Amino acid sequence: MSATPRVVGLFLYPVKSLNSVRVDAATVLPSGALQGDREFALFDDAGHYVNGKRHESIHRVRSRFDLANRQVTLHVEGDKPTQTFSLAAGEPNLESWLSQYFGFPVQLKQDLTMGFPDDTASPGPTIVSTATLEAIASWYPDFTVEEVRARFRANIEIGDVPPFWEDGLFTTAESTRPFQLGAVQFLGVNPCQRCVVVTRNPVTGEAYPNFQKTFVANRKETLPDWVERSRFNHFFRLAINTRVPDSEAGKTIQIGDPLQI
């Protein structure tokens, strides 16, 4: 292994809860979020998210993004016909397709400032290591690393480190852990609390039996001795939430960037 952890994967999720796009570089917004990540989200008429937490059927929506041309191609898992739409807030044909699929009116909204992160207090990219994803895949029969990656939906993947190395990127609740990725300064905040979404197959939406029970038991057993255990009021946590100082706006993270604490 190399002595220096480095970025081996960068993922944007242009529409919250839909598929990812693997990119070579990503720009930091003034909010600390990555430009283009969760830039769009789906909402119902009551203003609630249409996402995996509320609607497991969203897992069956397949999406392919052409970011250069601002387009998205959609189809339903198991169906061959696809349709391509402009990726824009309020795009009527896109909203009509989504509304027909879900069976109720769906709106596509955009936020160019922060996007629509789950944790608005720590809107920076989430970080996990490849070795961690490989370890989790080993806990479940027939799981692939790609499936685990699709379940946990982190933005930045770190290579050349052992499993759960990223658990060193946070400290006590009263503090943050500073580190640097390439030219960009980060603050590690906490291990990310997971929800029901990761217990479901990311393609079919089918719940995996005892996923959380298996995960919690193995996460507790494999938790490194040096981890700040006070941050684990429970063990259904994975990947690191971050914040990025205002001074880093406009800087770029790219594949191969070293991570230094």
Buried (B, 14 or more C-beta within 10 A) or exposed (E): EEEEBBBBBBBBBBBBBBBBBEBEEBBBBEBBBBBBBBBBBBBBEEEEBBBBBBBBBBBBBBBBBEBEEEBBBBBBEEEEEEEBBEBBBEBEEBBEBBBEBBEEEBBBBBBEEBBBBBBEEBBBBBBBBBBBBBBBBEBBEEBEBEBBBBBBBBBBBBBBBEBBBBBBBBBEEEEBBBBBBBEBBBBBBBBBEBEEBBBBBBBEBEEBEEBBEBBBEBBEEBBEEEBBEEBBEEBBBBBBBBBBBEEBBEBBBBBEBBBEE
